[in-house]
Structure formats: structure tokens, C-alpha cells
Amino acid sequence: MATFFGEVVVAPSRAGLDEEEEAREETPEDREIRREIEKKREVEVLWSCAEEPLVCSRFIVAIGRNAAAFLSSFILDSVCWEVVGVVKLWNEWCRTSSTTNVLPTDSFCLFYRLISDPTVLLCQCSCYVAEDQQFQWLEKVFGSMQKKGLQVTILSTCPVADYKTQESTLTLVSPFLKALKTKEFQEQVCCPLLEQPNIVRDLPAA
């Protein structure tokens, strides 16, 4: 059960399971195919800096094309940042190349470090991260960073049609900004909090 609004709670579910599929034994060929697909879908994080864990005080993550474009236009449009890492992944909607070079491309999640303060990191994630890859993404990205004193800010967008409100969405001034925060975050937020029953989904929620 959630202790506060906005907390992510995973409930066990057997929805969609077919008893016949459960009872069917997996053949060696099935196991080999499954292993190959799982291996191909592994998330890989590459850093250009050797230090690990990364000392990080603030980590800003822009997820989705709109959020990534906002980051490019208003924050990264200067020479104050350097690319220090990349996430490579393969799924139904994202095909990264086999290169190990850290180069800007829409297929990657890119990490930038503020030159004047190397403890400030940005992540520009404009590619699709599938449901079965989200935990891997989190585990490998945050596994490379020290957690003590780390403040994480997530930027993401969703269609106005998905926003649940008493008033008509036709009268809403768009775009608008809402926030969710954890109970550990004690600072003042820069915009109104997201109202119930609205929720955040996918990688931002994870």
C-alpha cells in the first residue's frame, strides 16, 4: 500500500497468464532462443570517465523527445557541458549500433557533466526503454553513482488528453507544469503538485 501519493507500488498479478502455456514444458530450443533475446535486450552503460562510483550531487534526467528537446534548448545549448556516458539498448522501437563511441544520436541515452561542477550530471533519454529494460536501466545507471546526498530530478511529458481534472481540458492553458516529490524532498517545488488521480508511468515512474 502506498504511504503517500505518487509512490510506485507493484502489485502481483496473474492477468494474461494462460494455464496451458504455464503447463507447457520449455524445449531446449525455446530456452536457447529466450536466452539469446534476453542477452540482446540487456542494457549497457558506457562511461568515458574511469572513476566509479561517480560523485554526483544533482542528477537531472529528461525522458522522452519533448523533455530531451527542452533540455537541449534551454540547458545544453552552451559549451559548459561535456558528454561523459551513454546507454545502449535494443528493443522493438530502439536499435543502437554496436559502436562503443560516445556520440550524440537519438538512439542513445546520453549523459552530460557540467564542466564547472563535475558533480552535476544530466541525462538526455530520447529513446524508448521497454518495460522489461526499465529496472536494468535504473540498476546500471544508479549503480554507477554514489547515492549519499544525491538529488534526482525527472523531466517528462504526457498528452493533455491523459490529464485528469474536473475542468474541461479544452480550457487548460497548454503546456503546463506539475510536480511530484518524495517525502525526503524538503525544498520548495517550483510549480503546483500533480493532483490525484493522475499518475506517472513507465521509466519516469520507475
Disulfide bonds with the S-S distance in Angstrom:
none
